[in-house]
Amino acid sequence: MKQLEVCLTPDLLQHYSLEGKVVVVIDVFRATTTMVSALANGISRITPVATLKECSALKEKGYLTAAERNGKKPGGFDLGNSPLNYLKHDYSGQQLAMTTSNGTLAITKSIAAHEIIIGAFINMSAVVAYLRAQSQDILLLCAGWKGRINTEDSLFAGAVAHLLANETELANDSAVAVQSLYQTHETNMEEFLKEGLHFNRLQRLGLDEDIEFCLKKDEYNLVPTYKNGVLIGVVYHPQ
Amino acid sequence: MKQLEVCLTPDLLQHYSLEGKVVVVIDVFRATTTMVSALANGISRITPVATLKECSALKEKGYLTAAERNGKKPGGFDLGNSPLNYLKHDYSGQQLAMTTSNGTLAITKSIAAHEIIIGAFINMSAVVAYLRAQSQDILLLCAGWKGRINTEDSLFAGAVAHLLANETELANDSAVAVQSLYQTHETNMEEFLKEGLHFNRLQRLGLDEDIEFCLKKDEYNLVPTYKNGVLIGVVYHPQ
């Protein structure tokens, strides 16, 4: 039986082996939700970069640029980190360069993995079906907030663990804990997440509409996959 | 209102400030349960040390010695890490030197705190009453397993957070998550913990009797406190 582990923050990644695993990078508020939204709404490919400088450099090469630091858009970039940007405007066919506080770091820390895919509630069932169809062991990597654990990424990891619990071995205690957390809060996610710090940080920034979108399940059947420094969207049709 | 934070493993302690805080060190299976049991059953003081060598050196000075690595007792020490040792034999008045895989490390990593106390289910209500009676912010530090998060320490942190939830601000997402976890499993702790890895590790070592004891609530009203390298037991009478 395939093993499924959960890592609650990239700061604990040293305890995990990446070799031969499919890593699901999770940053519900908002980077991975935004990546799914962008690719599902016409962006052709996304180049995640670590620094604002790298992001700016790609702007000069004709990329659309999206950047976020501390929940806000720094000056000089086209877009911030809202998944709704890609619904409100048509960026079809454009290449996007993207840098965020946590999500892009989690990707670059996972490059030793067999494969890296991107998960969020808006593509939850597609991610689960994708994982179900392949034979590798699974590592769900929560991006967290500056190295700290957060409730929203933990909850999504718990959702995936829960949906795969009968077909995988939940192979570490974090997986067991977040599965239980999701079972408890499956039907009242927003109420539970309201206690969390990042939820409140986003709410203070007036991002209620973003929050609501980030918690919608299964808006898209697309799984972003990371290869050679670039994310592309694989439309995944579960059988 | 006092703040209450939870740190799920010492490997994340760099994200927390220790200054001015009361730290509760938690290693349910079994170091902190054993510390409480030893002090409640006649041991006069405990000197936690990091290495087997330091522990041996204190044996030569007349200390009773207890040591554990990977759940087992290395050769050359009087006792392992079972809390039941102190019920089955009379060690009254003796000084104990103790080294364990995880619990003693969590203590030495916390020395910058205002105060360090020791928590486990067997002294749960005494710990809560002790925290209630003082004014410092609180950090619940789970010892984990070799840097990894475990379910039993998370669950105990959740119990304390739950019992203090009306009087403290749950100040990080880990605190919110473990409180929920405890609320869900308060009445079926063992069933939930059976999914966990360390529980299974101990069971494979034939330590069911230890496990059962470690999950008993409120056997003792004693709170071990750490000062100048030594743990002593403070009998705490909640009002």
Interface residues (C-beta under 8 A of the other chain):
Chain A: L8 T9 D11 L12 Q14 H15 W145 K146 G147 R148 I149 N150 T151 S154 L170 N172 D173 S174 V176 A177 S180 L181 Q183 T184 H185 F192 E195 G196 L197 H198
Chain B: L8 T9 D11 L12 Q14 H15 W145 K146 G147 R148 I149 N150 T151 S154 L170 N172 D173 S174 V176 A177 S180 L181 Q183 T184 H185 F192 E195 G196 L197 H198
